């Protein structure tokens, strides 16, 4: 093999090697760019999700047990009539009565006095284990404290059992959301589960 042939062969080899290295480098750069874009997209989606979660909590009602003292809870019974629920009623759960008293029968209305320490909502609906229950606020009148309370039918067979309470709401700005709480049937217990507390 002549020197010229060797030079030509070497040149062809170096050109091919350079082409391969350039191709491999371009592929590597494209992969890196794609991974960077994927990482940016994932980080952006995560940040948006976190912001949505913060907004969901910030604009939501946050129900907790009320320690308010009262003698009666007044509510509108319709047709211009008011009804009162005594603090001494066997099914009224408050700071001084943490459990439904003996003698409560199936179907009696359990009254769990709560307060909203979050944002006021345009609309609130509650479901206990998937069944709609009442969320009420006292009628505006003299001697009424504006107390809020949850009402649901008592079931002896479920006494003390942990149950899922779903709170569906629409905030004043129109944000709609669903929060999940845990309660115990016939007992003064309420804890928000979702979104979770820190």
C-alpha positions in Angstrom: 0.0 0.0 0.0 1.4 3.3 -1.0 1.9 6.3 1.2 -0.8 8.2 -0.8 -3.3 5.3 -0.2 -2.5 5.2 3.5 -3.1 9.0 3.7 -6.4 8.8 1.8 -7.5 5.8 4.0 -6.5 7.7 7.1 -8.4 10.8 5.9 -11.5 8.8 5.2 -11.3 7.1 8.6 -10.9 10.5 10.4 -13.7 12.0 8.4 -16.0 9.1 9.3 -14.9 9.1 12.9 -15.5 12.9 13.1 -18.9 12.4 11.5 -19.8 9.7 14.0 -18.6 11.8 16.9 -20.6 14.8 15.7 -23.7 12.7 15.2 -23.3 11.1 18.7 -22.8 14.6 20.2 -25.9 16.0 18.5 -28.0 13.0 19.7 -26.6 13.5 23.2 -27.4 17.2 23.2 -31.0 16.6 21.9 -31.5 14.0 24.7 -30.2 16.5 27.2 -32.4 19.3 25.9 -35.4 16.9 26.0 -34.7 15.9 29.6 -34.3 19.6 30.5 -37.6 20.4 29.0 -39.3 17.4 30.7 -37.8 18.5 34.0 -39.0 22.1 33.5 -42.5 20.8 32.6 -42.6 18.5 35.6 -41.4 21.3 38.0 -43.9 23.8 36.5 -46.8 21.3 36.8 -45.7 20.6 40.4 -45.6 24.3 41.2 -49.1 24.8 39.6 -50.5 21.9 41.6 -49.0 23.3 44.8 -50.5 26.7 44.1 -53.9 25.2 43.3 -53.7 23.3 46.6 -52.8 26.4 48.6 -55.7 28.3 46.9 -58.0 25.4 47.6 -57.2 25.6 51.3 -57.0 29.4 51.5 -60.5 30.0 50.0 -62.2 27.1 51.8 -64.2 26.8 54.9 -62.4 25.0 57.7 -64.8 23.4 60.2 -63.8 22.6 63.8 -65.5 21.8 67.0 -67.0 24.9 68.8 -66.4 25.6 72.5 -69.2 28.2 72.5 -71.6 28.2 75.4 -75.3 28.5 74.8 -78.7 27.6 76.2 -80.6 27.1 73.0 -79.9 26.8 69.3 -82.6 28.6 67.2 -83.4 27.7 63.6 -85.9 28.6 61.0 -88.6 25.8 60.9 -90.3 27.4 57.9 -93.6 29.3 57.6 -92.2 32.0 59.8 -91.8 29.6 62.8 -88.6 29.2 64.9 -87.6 26.1 66.7 -85.2 25.7 69.5 -82.8 22.9 70.4 -81.7 22.8 74.1 -78.1 22.5 75.0 -79.3 19.8 77.4 -80.9 17.7 74.7 -79.5 14.1 74.7 -78.3 14.4 71.2 -76.7 17.9 71.3 -72.9 17.5 71.2 -71.0 20.5 72.6 -68.0 21.2 74.9 -69.9 20.0 78.0 -71.5 16.9 76.3 -69.1 14.9 74.2 -71.3 11.9 73.4 -75.0 11.2 72.7 -76.7 10.3 76.0 -78.4 7.1 76.9 -81.9 7.0 75.7 -81.2 8.3 72.2 -83.2 6.3 69.6 -82.6 5.6 66.0 -83.6 8.5 63.9 -83.1 11.2 66.6 -81.3 14.2 65.2 -77.7 14.4 66.4 -76.6 18.1 66.6 -72.8 18.7 66.4 -72.0 22.3 67.1 -69.1 23.5 65.0 -67.5 26.8 63.8 -65.9 27.8 60.6 -62.4 29.2 61.2 -61.7 29.3 57.4 -63.4 31.4 54.7 -67.1 32.0 54.4 -68.6 30.0 51.5 -71.3 30.9 49.1 -72.6 27.4 49.3 -71.9 24.4 51.6 -73.3 20.8 51.3 -72.4 17.9 53.6 -72.5 14.2 53.1 -72.0 11.6 55.8 -70.9 8.3 54.3 -72.4 9.5 51.0 -75.8 10.5 52.4 -76.8 14.2 52.5 -77.1 15.7 55.9 -77.9 19.2 57.2 -75.5 22.1 57.8 -77.3 24.9 59.6 -76.7 28.3 61.1 -78.8 29.9 63.8 -81.5 32.2 62.7 -80.7 35.9 63.0 -82.6 37.0 66.1 -82.1 38.4 69.6 -80.3 35.9 72.0 -79.1 33.8 69.1 -75.3 33.5 68.8 -75.1 32.7 65.1 -73.9 29.2 65.9 -73.3 26.7 63.1 -74.1 23.0 63.5 -74.3 19.7 61.7 -77.4 17.6 62.0 -77.6 13.9 61.1 -79.9 11.0 62.1 -78.6 8.8 65.0 -78.0 5.1 64.5 -77.3 3.1 67.7 -75.5 0.4 65.7 -73.0 3.0 64.4 -72.3 4.7 67.8 -68.6 5.5 68.1 -67.7 4.3 64.6 -65.5 6.6 62.5 -67.3 8.0 59.5 -66.3 10.1 56.5 -67.8 13.5 56.3 -67.6 15.2 52.9 -67.8 19.0 52.7 -68.6 20.3 49.2 -68.4 24.1 48.9 -68.2 27.0 46.6 -66.1 30.0 47.9 -67.0 33.6 47.5 -64.7 33.9 44.5 -66.3 30.9 42.8 -63.7 28.2 43.6 -65.4 24.8 44.1 -63.9 22.2 46.2 -64.4 19.1 48.3 -62.8 18.5 51.7 -62.9 15.3 53.7 -63.3 15.1 57.4 -63.4 12.2 59.9 -66.1 12.2 62.6 -67.3 9.5 65.0 -71.0 8.7 65.1 -72.8 10.1 68.1 -69.6 11.6 69.5 -68.0 15.1 69.6 -65.2 14.5 67.1 -64.2 16.2 63.9 -60.8 16.2 62.1 -60.0 17.3 58.5 -58.3 14.5 56.6 -58.0 15.9 53.0 -56.3 18.2 52.4 -54.2 16.9 55.2 -53.1 19.1 58.0 -49.3 19.7 58.5 
